[in-house]
Amino acid sequence: MKSFDFVALLLVIIGALNWGLIALFKLDLVASVFGAMSGFSRIIYGLVGLSGLYAISFFTRDSRNHVD
């Protein structure tokens, strides 16, 4: 499960950086690389959204399960 958490967190970070680029420079990097609303860019957006929903579960996890 740890690798799944890593991938989800990585996708959330990619999404956050993309939104930052949109806000600061009006540059949608995903659309620039994969095409505006192409099939692949829609998959990326969908995976980022699902990862964001999954990341909500990070708040409810018991901190005793993690090694510091």
QUIZINOR-V87033 format. One record per residue. RES is the residue in one letter. PSI is psi in radians with two decimals (NA if undefined). OMEGA is omega in whole degrees, -180 to 180 (999 if undefined). BURIAL is I if it has 9 or more other C-alpha atoms within 8 Angstrom, else O. Layout:
RES_PSI_OMEGA_BURIAL, RES_PSI_OMEGA_BURIAL
This chain:
M_-0.43_-178_O, K_-0.66_179_O, S_-0.60_177_O, F_-0.72_177_O, D_-0.72_-179_I, F_-0.81_-179_O, V_-0.74_179_O, A_-0.78_180_I, L_-0.69_178_I, L_-0.76_179_O, L_-0.64_177_I, V_-0.71_178_I, I_-0.75_177_O, I_-0.76_178_I, G_-0.73_179_I, A_-0.74_178_O, L_-0.68_178_O, N_-0.75_178_I, W_-0.63_176_I, G_-0.73_177_O, L_-0.66_178_I, I_-0.78_-178_I, A_-0.74_-174_O, L_-0.69_-171_O, F_0.09_-175_O, K_0.70_-179_O, L_1.97_175_I, D_1.74_-174_I, L_-0.70_180_O, V_-0.80_179_I, A_-0.63_179_I, S_-0.67_-177_I, V_-0.77_-171_O, F_-0.08_-179_I, G_2.47_-178_I, A_2.04_179_O, M_0.59_171_O, S_2.95_180_I, G_-0.74_-178_O, F_-0.69_179_O, S_-0.61_177_I, R_-0.64_176_I, I_-0.77_178_O, I_-0.85_179_I, Y_-0.72_179_I, G_-0.77_179_O, L_-0.67_177_I, V_-0.76_179_I, G_-0.78_178_I, L_-0.65_178_O, S_-0.66_177_I, G_-0.74_177_I, L_-0.73_178_O, Y_-0.64_-178_I, A_-0.38_176_I, I_-0.55_-180_O, S_-0.31_178_O, F_-0.52_-179_O, F_-0.46_-175_O, T_0.01_-178_O, R_2.57_178_O, D_2.12_-177_O, S_-0.27_179_O, R_-0.30_-180_O, N_-0.23_-177_O, H_2.42_178_O, V_2.26_179_O, D_NA_999_O
